[in-house]
Amino acid sequence: DVTVNPTADVIPSPASELICSGTSTNIVLSTSITGATVTYSWTATLLTGSASGFTNGNGSTITETITNTGTIQATVRYTITPAIGTCTGTPIIVNININPSGNVVQANNQVVCNGSNTIAEIFSTTNTDGATTYTWTNDNTAIGLTASGNGDVPVFTAINTGSTPIIATITVTPTYTNDLISCVGAPKNFTITVNPTAQVNPVADQVVCNGSTTTTVIFATANTGGTTSYTWGNDTPSIGLAASGIEDIASFTAVNLGTAPVIATITVTPIFKNGGVDCSGPTKTFTITVNPTAQVNTIADQVVCNGSATTTVTFATANTGGTTSYTWVNDTPSIGLVASGNGNIASFTAINNGTSPVIATITVTPTFNNGSVDCTGAAKTFTLTVNPTAQVNAITSQVVCNGSATTALTFATVNTGGITTYNWTNDTPSIGLLVSGTGDIASF
């Protein structure tokens, strides 16, 4: 007997396939032949693009996971040959088109300041055919960006009203579409960091005296998560501080050679830095007031007699812009003035019960007050001299004869330290002596 096999055929289902990279083919092989066993074998050939995962094989289904390793749609051709025993039929071709996975080029991270505009994120892909679309999600809408979107991320005004940087992670998912088949790719992340506005804590004003040292100014901030630096400008360098500088202000010797307080306004600008981005904040100002050295005008010396009233001593100063007070000490309270006091010296009755002038030295110290700060100045002295009461020693009476010469009268005093002069009157000029005169009385 001779058995003649029919010609084998193969019916693939589907006759062609379009898949995404990384997914499996599913070609089911069947035949129209009955009454005989048909087997199938195939060879796999890459026609276009780049792909891996396909092999030659045999069986009733072609199930292979194919990866598109390129940037365009790839085509793998399966040539399927049916056979009954050793009798082969006509090969059938099945083309498998493999789309690449969606791909997005890694976007750059951004660091921006509160209130600044971001840079638009324009997504791109390394895939060179088909169409790639993008969806994205944002895990921190507090930065001013919505929770999700399609396409590029537009420019927006970044928001951070806090005191530390906030970070939003943007997750971008690419989708590649070709021949009506869409293939989602691996998502990629990038971040948008929004730095807070730079801030500097208020700085206390200072009031100091000319020649005194100021308190070191140490700037501080409530911001964290970065570094804050400071620049400052001084509108009155004559106080002994430079016109500008950076960081803290070291203690310095204050200068005011004038007669009124000098007020310097210091303007400090904070700069917050994080991620290589500097963010300036609003300025704050404070003042350094330098009071002048206290000063008292020269006081005229006084010379008065025992028992006389002195002239009121009114202290004065050339300084303005504050109040000047005065303290004084008296080294000779016996003249009738207390040993010390404050303010002007009222008129008083001078005392000197001795025989020579008494000189009291009054030392007055001025104190200038402004901004609750007292600045003491150089003391000045003046004198109050109290002369003793004038005195003449007793004179011996004379009795002489008509026509005789009297004894010359020489007046004297126990007082010293000054000059005593004498004035005399005569109630009986008929004796041969003038009615009045000065100095000694010569013999007559």
Number of C-alpha atoms within 10 A of each C-alpha: 3 4 5 7 13 15 14 24 24 23 15 20 14 12 14 15 16 18 22 26 25 20 14 15 20 16 20 16 21 17 15 9 14 9 7 11 11 23 21 23 18 21 15 18 15 16 14 14 18 18 22 16 11 20 14 13 15 15 12 16 17 22 14 16 16 22 22 24 18 18 19 20 27 22 21 22 19 24 16 26 20 25 22 18 12 8 13 17 18 13 18 16 17 20 19 22 24 30 31 33 27 27 26 23 14 14 16 11 14 17 22 25 26 25 19 14 13 20 15 11 15 11 18 16 17 13 19 12 14 18 14 25 20 23 16 19 19 21 16 16 14 17 23 16 22 13 13 15 15 12 16 16 21 12 12 15 15 23 23 21 16 14 17 19 23 19 18 20 16 23 16 28 21 26 21 25 21 19 11 9 14 21 21 19 20 12 18 16 16 16 17 22 24 30 34 29 25 27 24 22 13 14 16 11 14 17 22 25 26 25 19 15 14 19 15 11 15 11 17 17 16 12 20 15 14 16 13 23 20 21 15 20 18 21 16 16 14 15 22 15 22 14 13 14 14 13 17 16 16 12 13 15 15 23 23 21 16 15 17 19 25 22 17 19 17 21 16 26 20 27 21 26 21 21 14 9 15 21 22 20 19 12 18 16 16 16 18 22 24 30 33 29 25 27 24 22 13 12 16 10 13 15 16 19 18 22 18 14 14 19 15 11 15 11 17 16 16 12 20 15 14 15 13 24 20 20 15 19 18 21 16 16 14 15 23 15 22 13 13 14 14 12 15 16 16 12 13 15 16 23 23 21 16 15 17 17 21 22 17 19 17 22 16 24 20 26 20 28 21 21 14 10 15 20 22 20 19 12 17 16 16 16 18 22 22 27 27 23 16 17 14 13 11 9 10 6 6 8 8 9 7 8 9 10 11 14 13 11 15 11 15 15 14 12 19 13 11 12 8 15 14 13 9 12 12 12 10 10 11 9 11 10 16 14 12 11 13 10 13 15 16 12 11 12
